Amino acid sequence: MATSGNVIDQDVILSDIGDICREIRVRKTAVDRWGAIGFMTRLTDRGLPVVQFGQGLRDMTGPAERSNARSSRAGSTRRRQAPALEFR
């Protein structure tokens, strides 16, 4: 979502998220916890479902591993012959 100007307009983003949550059933709104406690509080105050989800190694490793495992089991993983992908 883009907001006009050179700053982030949290009111516009909160309004857009609220609109989306009214249109479809949103179970969770994942927000990177770094510097977003105030934003998360505002989401919670509006009754919107919010969870902390970091964009670092700790939080991203598990979902990536599960996704890769599902793709492998389904046979939908495509891998080109690339030296960087050959883990030895």
VONU-563986 format. One record per residue: x, y, z of N, C-alpha, C, O in turn; residue in three letters; residue number from 1. Coordinates in steps of 0.05 Angstrom, whole numbers, plus 5000, padded with zeros to 4 digits. Layout:
N
n.x,n.y,n.z,ca.x,ca.y,ca.z,c.x,c.y,c.z,o.x,o.y,o.z,residu,num
X,Y,Z,X,Y,Z,X,Y,Z,X,Y,Z,Ala,NUM
...
***
This chain:
88
n.x,n.y,n.z,ca.x,ca.y,ca.z,c.x,c.y,c.z,o.x,o.y,o.z,residu,num
5017,4977,5000,5000,5000,5000,5018,5025,5000,5037,5026,5016,Met,1
5012,5043,4983,5027,5068,4983,5010,5090,4994,4986,5092,4989,Ala,2
5022,5108,5010,5009,5131,5020,5022,5156,5007,5045,5155,5000,Thr,3
5007,5177,5004,5018,5200,4991,5038,5214,5010,5037,5211,5034,Ser,4
5057,5228,4998,5078,5242,5013,5102,5225,5018,5105,5203,5007,Gly,5
5120,5236,5034,5145,5222,5039,5146,5209,5067,5168,5203,5077,Asn,6
5123,5206,5080,5122,5193,5106,5100,5172,5105,5083,5172,5088,Val,7
5102,5153,5124,5081,5132,5126,5058,5143,5141,5061,5153,5164,Ile,8
5034,5142,5129,5010,5152,5142,4996,5128,5154,4981,5113,5141,Asp,9
5001,5123,5180,4989,5100,5193,4959,5100,5194,4947,5079,5194,Gln,10
4947,5123,5194,4917,5125,5194,4906,5113,5168,4886,5099,5169,Asp,11
4919,5118,5146,4910,5107,5120,4913,5077,5121,4895,5062,5112,Val,12
4936,5067,5130,4941,5038,5131,4921,5025,5150,4911,5003,5143,Ile,13
4917,5036,5174,4897,5025,5192,4870,5024,5180,4855,5004,5184,Leu,14
4862,5044,5166,4836,5045,5153,4834,5023,5132,4814,5009,5130,Ser,15
4855,5020,5116,4855,5000,5095,4853,4972,5107,4839,4955,5096,Asp,16
4869,4967,5128,4868,4940,5141,4840,4935,5152,4830,4913,5150,Ile,17
4828,4956,5165,4801,4953,5175,4781,4946,5153,4764,4929,5157,Gly,18
4784,4960,5130,4766,4954,5108,4769,4925,5098,4749,4912,5093,Asp,19
4793,4916,5096,4798,4889,5087,4787,4869,5107,4774,4849,5099,Ile,20
4790,4874,5133,4780,4856,5153,4749,4855,5153,4738,4835,5161,Cys,21
4736,4876,5145,4707,4876,5143,4697,4861,5118,4675,4850,5118,Arg,22
4714,4861,5097,4706,4847,5072,4711,4817,5073,4695,4802,5062,Glu,23
4733,4809,5085,4740,4781,5086,4746,4773,5115,4752,4790,5132,Ile,24
4746,4747,5121,4752,4738,5148,4783,4736,5151,4796,4719,5139,Arg,25
4794,4755,5165,4823,4756,5170,4828,4743,5197,4818,4753,5218,Val,26
4844,4722,5198,4850,4709,5223,4872,4723,5238,4871,4725,5263,Arg,27
4892,4732,5223,4915,4745,5236,4926,4766,5218,4926,4763,5193,Lys,28
4935,4788,5229,4950,4808,5215,4978,4808,5227,4982,4816,5249,Thr,29
4998,4798,5212,5025,4795,5221,5040,4821,5218,5040,4833,5196,Ala,30
5052,4831,5239,5067,4856,5239,5095,4851,5249,5098,4839,5270,Val,31
5115,4861,5235,5142,4860,5245,5144,4876,5270,5137,4900,5271,Asp,32
5154,4864,5291,5153,4877,5318,5173,4901,5320,5170,4917,5338,Arg,33
5192,4903,5302,5213,4924,5305,5200,4951,5300,5192,4958,5277,Trp,34
5199,4967,5321,5189,4995,5319,5159,4997,5313,5150,5018,5305,Gly,35
5144,4975,5317,5116,4976,5310,5097,4971,5334,5073,4965,5329,Ala,36
5107,4974,5358,5090,4969,5381,5066,4988,5381,5043,4979,5386,Ile,37
5070,5013,5375,5048,5032,5375,5028,5025,5353,5004,5027,5358,Gly,38
5037,5017,5330,5019,5010,5308,5003,4985,5316,4979,4983,5310,Phe,39
5017,4965,5328,5003,4941,5336,4982,4947,5357,4960,4935,5357,Met,40
4988,4965,5375,4969,4974,5396,4944,4986,5383,4922,4981,5391,Thr,41
4949,5003,5363,4926,5016,5349,4909,4995,5334,4885,4998,5334,Arg,42
4921,4975,5323,4906,4953,5310,4889,4938,5331,4865,4934,5327,Leu,43
4902,4932,5353,4888,4917,5375,4865,4934,5386,4843,4923,5391,Thr,44
4870,4960,5390,4849,4978,5400,4824,4979,5382,4802,4983,5391,Asp,45
4829,4974,5356,4806,4973,5336,4794,4946,5334,4775,4941,5318,Arg,46
4803,4927,5351,4792,4900,5351,4802,4883,5328,4789,4862,5322,Gly,47
4824,4891,5315,4834,4875,5293,4854,4854,5303,4869,4859,5322,Leu,48
4854,4831,5290,4872,4809,5299,4901,4815,5291,4907,4818,5267,Pro,49
4919,4817,5310,4947,4823,5305,4965,4805,5320,4961,4798,5343,Val,50
4987,4796,5307,5008,4780,5319,5035,4792,5311,5037,4803,5289,Val,51
5054,4788,5328,5081,4796,5321,5094,4775,5304,5092,4751,5310,Gln,52
5108,4784,5283,5122,4765,5266,5147,4779,5255,5145,4797,5238,Phe,53
5170,4771,5265,5195,4784,5256,5203,4776,5228,5194,4755,5218,Gly,54
5219,4791,5216,5229,4785,5189,5257,4775,5189,5272,4776,5169,Gln,55
5266,4765,5213,5293,4755,5215,5293,4725,5214,5273,4712,5210,Gly,56
5317,4714,5218,5322,4685,5217,5305,4669,5236,5294,4648,5228,Leu,57
5301,4678,5260,5286,4663,5280,5258,4658,5271,5248,4635,5274,Arg,58
5244,4678,5261,5216,4675,5254,5212,4664,5226,5191,4651,5220,Asp,59
5230,4668,5208,5226,4660,5180,5235,4631,5174,5226,4619,5154,Met,60
5253,4620,5191,5264,4593,5185,5243,4572,5185,5241,4556,5166,Thr,61
5226,4571,5206,5206,4550,5208,5186,4550,5185,5182,4529,5173,Gly,62
5174,4572,5178,5155,4573,5156,5169,4565,5129,5157,4551,5113,Pro,63
5193,4574,5125,5207,4567,5100,5212,4537,5099,5209,4525,5077,Ala,64
5220,4525,5121,5226,4496,5121,5200,4480,5116,5200,4461,5101,Glu,65
5178,4489,5129,5152,4475,5124,5143,4477,5095,5133,4458,5084,Arg,66
5146,4501,5084,5138,4505,5056,5155,4488,5037,5144,4476,5019,Ser,67
5181,4487,5042,5199,4470,5025,5192,4441,5028,5192,4426,5008,Asn,68
5186,4432,5052,5179,4404,5056,5153,4397,5041,5151,4376,5029,Ala,69
5132,4414,5043,5107,4409,5028,5112,4408,4998,5101,4391,4985,Arg,70
5128,4426,4988,5134,4427,4959,5148,4401,4951,5142,4390,4930,Ser,71
5167,4392,4967,5182,4368,4961,5164,4344,4960,5165,4327,4942,Ser,72
5146,4342,4980,5128,4319,4982,5109,4319,4958,5101,4298,4948,Arg,73
5101,4343,4950,5082,4345,4928,5095,4342,4901,5082,4339,4880,Ala,74
5122,4341,4901,5136,4339,4876,5136,4364,4859,5140,4363,4835,Gly,75
5130,4387,4872,5128,4412,4857,5152,4429,4858,5152,4452,4850,Ser,76
5174,4418,4870,5198,4434,4872,5214,4431,4846,5220,4409,4837,Thr,77
5221,4454,4834,5237,4454,4810,5264,4466,4818,5266,4486,4831,Arg,78
5285,4453,4809,5311,4463,4815,5328,4462,4790,5332,4441,4778,Arg,79
5338,4485,4783,5356,4486,4760,5384,4476,4769,5390,4476,4793,Arg,80
5400,4468,4750,5427,4461,4756,5443,4486,4761,5453,4499,4743,Gln,81
5447,4493,4786,5461,4517,4794,5481,4510,4816,5473,4498,4836,Ala,82
5506,4516,4813,5526,4510,4833,5519,4520,4861,5525,4507,4881,Pro,83
5506,4543,4863,5499,4554,4889,5479,4537,4904,5477,4539,4928,Ala,84
5464,4521,4889,5443,4504,4902,5454,4476,4909,5439,4461,4921,Leu,85
5478,4470,4902,5490,4445,4908,5504,4446,4936,5527,4454,4937,Glu,86
5490,4439,4957,5501,4440,4984,5517,4415,4988,5507,4393,4988,Phe,87
5543,4418,4993,5560,4395,4997,5575,4398,5023,5590,4380,5030,Arg,88
***
